[in-house]
Amino acid sequence: MKKWVVFAFILVILLSYGIPQLNVKSGGEGKVNIENGSLPSKDSQMITVSKEQMYQGDLLLVNADYALHQEGIRSDVVSLSDRSDLVKGFGLLDPSIQLSQSIVKSFGKMVAGAAKDGVNHFLINSGYRDADKQDQLYRDMGHDYALPAYHSEHNLGVSLDIGSTEAKMEDAKEGKWLEQHAWEYGFILRYPKGKEEITGIKFEPWHFRYVGRAHSAIMYQQDLTLEQYLDELKKTKGLSITLDNQKYTVTYYPMVGDSVTVRVPKGEHYDISGNNYDGVIVTAYA
């Protein structure tokens, strides 16, 4: 039985006995507290979100079944060889590598965190690819090793292939460190071992994708792929997470027609992401 199914079963049992909160020990020093819940109405307001938002954001599912829409491509993609201010603590396999500027900044923070643990031989092997480059790769490598244009996460601008100058990622200290700590910086190992039937992709110890820290924490602790996480959000509807004294409330809303009304906190402390197929996820944080 899959770990996430077991976890869901245990959670239902606990809640049925009146235990409202589950404390899940994190890979770091603190704890990640997860509970079912939703945003209080007294501290929130309702807004209308258009269907276009369903195809934008950090949680888009892009795979063989769901193609990326043009509006989902990050607008801040830059050539890293032209941005020495962003390339610090890691190398580039070649000067043509591009990536979302905001994702590079998050990656830089992660690299700096690894350096404190004596892990400092990171390399970006691949980042953003436009449709032409992805199609060429697909023609050259075939469907066993690549996906056609707009079906690859590399077309988003939030995914990157990370390498080590010391060894293959499955053996390198860099790969082992990322497996344990990438979630702390909002990244997930997108195609983990043992999840091939779910992701449709063979184990890739080098492919990481940014989803945001609240989501990466849940996915890491519950051993969920992005596919499984989005399914769980649809089932639970609302989830509250306390991470390092920061509370997040994650809520799924199905898209109805051309728009949907969602609840957001009063103020600016929230993000909205589509899932790229049937709804949007609101992440509010206090």
N, C-alpha and C positions, 0 to 999 in steps of 0.2 A: 504493500500500500504506500502511496506517495506520502512524503512527510507533511506536505501542506494539508492533505486530507485528514491525516491523523490530528494535526494541530487544530483544524476547524472543528473536528469531532470533540476534542477535549475542551475547546473553548465553549461549545454549546452546553456541555455538561456542567462546566463551572458556572456559567451564567444561570443555568436552571436552578442551581443551589444558592443563588443570590450573591455570588462573588462577582462584584462589578468590574474588577480590574485585574489584569494579568501582568506581572512583572517579569520581563524577559531580560536576562543578563546579557549585556553587550560584550563585544570583543575588547572594549576598552575598560576604563576604570569604573564608569558609571553604569546606569541601567536605562533601558528603554522600556517605558511603561505604555502598554497598549490597552485600549478599552473601546467598546462600542459606544458611539455617541454622535451627537450632531451639534451644530452651532446654536447657542441659546437665542431665541427670538428677540429677547429684550436688548441684546447687544449687536443686533444685525439688521440688515435691510434686504429687500428683494430687488434684483436687477434682471434685465433681460439680456440674454446672450444669443447672438446670431449663430446660424449653422456654420458659418465660416470658421468660428472658433474651434469647432470640432476637429479641424485639420491643422491646428497650430498648438505649440507648447512642448514641454519637456517629456510628456508621457505618451507621445504618439507611437502606436504600434505599426511598425513598417516591416513587412515580411513578404513571403511568397503570395499570401492571400490579400494583403492590404497594401495598396500602392500609396506612396507619398504624394500629396497634392502640392502644387507649386507654392502655396502660401505657407507650407510647413517648413520650407528651407530657411535656415537662419539667415537673416539679413546682414549679420555682422561678420561674415566669413572673410578672413584675411590671409594673405600669404605670409607664413611665419618667417621665411627668409628675409622679409622686409621689415620685420618687427623684432629687432634685437631686444627691445624693452620687455617683450613677452617671453622670449626664449631664454630662460634662466634655470640652470640646474639640470638640464636635459639636452640631448642632441636631436638632430633631424637626419633621417636616413637619406633624404635628398632635398634640394632647395625648392621643389615644386609643391611641398606639403602645405595644405590650407586647412583652416579650422575656424570655428566660431571664436571670436575674440573673448567672449565671456567664458566659454568652456576652457580656453587656454589658461585663463586666469585661475580657474578652479583647479585645473591640472597642475599649475605651478605651485599652488598651495599644498597640494597633495605631495608633490615631489619634495617640497621643503619639509613636510612632515616626515617623509621617509628618510631624508638626510639626517634628521635628528636620531634616527635609529641605525645610522651607519649604512643605509641602503641608498646608493647615489649613482647608479649607472643606467639611468633611464634613456630611452630613445623612442621618438615617435616615428613609426614606420609608415603610417598612412593616416589620413584624416578625411577631410571633405573631398568628395568626387562629384563632378558634374555629370549630367546624363551621358554625354559622349564618352567620357572616360570610363564610366561604369559599364556601358554597353561594350566598349572595346575589351574590357577585362572579362566580361561575360563570354564574349566570342573566343577569347584566347584561352580561358581557363575551363569553360564549360559549367554546367549547372551544379556539378558536385563541389565546386570551389568558389562560385560567385553567383550573384543574383542579377537579373536584368535591371536596367535603369528604373529608378523610382520604387524599386522593391528592396533596395539595400539601405541599411541604416547610414552608410557612408554618404548618402545623398542628403542627409539631414543637416550635417555640420556639427552634431553633438557626439558623434562616435569616433573613436580612434583606435588604431592598432598600436599597442605599446610593446616595445622590445627592450632588451638589455644588451649592453655591449659586452657582457661577460659570458652569457650562455643563453640557451633557448629558454623561453619564458616558463615552461613547465618545470625547469630545473633551476632557474635563476632565483637569487634572493629577491630580485625586484618582483617577479611573478608571485612568489610566496607572500611577500609583504602586501601586495595589492589584494590578494585573495582575502586577507584578514582585515585590511584597513581602508580599502577604496570606498566602502559605504560611508565612512565617516566624512567624506568630502563630496558626497552626492553621486558617486559613480557605482555602477554595478558591472560584474562580470556577465556579459550579456548571453553568452552561449556556454553554460557550465557543463561539466561532465555528468552524464546520467540524465540529462534533460533533452536529449536529442529528439525524442518523439514529440516533445512539446514545442520546441523552438524550430524544428525542421533543419537545424544546422548542427554539424559536427562540433565537438568540443573545441573551442578556440580560446586558449589561455591568454591570448594577447588582446582580444577585442573587448574594450570597455566602453560604456555608454553613460552619459550623464542623465539623471532623472530628478535630481534634487534630494537633499539630505533626509527629509522626513520619509520619503518613499524608499530610498536606498536602505534606510535603517530597517524598515519593516520587511523588505524583500530579503535582506541579509539574514535577519533573525528567524524568519519563517521559511527560509530556503525556497523562495518563490522566484520564478522567472517573471519577466514583464507580462507575458501572456497570463500566467497564473494570478499575478497581482491584480491585473485589471478585471479578471473574472471574480476575484474575491471582493473587490470594491463594489461590483454590481450586485453581489449577493448581500453584503452587509449594509450597503447604502452609505453608512457613516462610520467613521473611525477616528478616535482621538488618540494622539500619541504625545507623550511627554519625553523629550530628549534633551538631556543636559539643562533641565529647568525651563526649557522652551516648549510650550504646548502648541501642537498642531492639530487641526481638525480637517480631515479629508472626507469629502462628500462627492458621491457620484450622482449625476443627473442625466437621465436618458433624453436625447434630443427628440423633440416632438415637432414635426413639420420643419419650419424654417427658423425656429427659435425655441428657447427654453428659459423659464424663470428660475433663477438660482438665489440662494441665500448667501450673502457675504457680510463680513463684519463692517460695522460703521467705521470709516477711515480707509486707509490704504493697505492694510496688512493682509493681503491675500494674493494668490496666483490662480489663474484659470488655464487649464490645459485640456485639449481634446484627447480622445483616445484613438482617433483616426477612423472610427467606424460607426459608433452609435451614440456617443454621449460626451459629456465634459466632466472634468474633475475639478472641484474647488478645493484649494488648500489654503486654509486660514491659519494665521499664527499670531499669538498674543505677544 
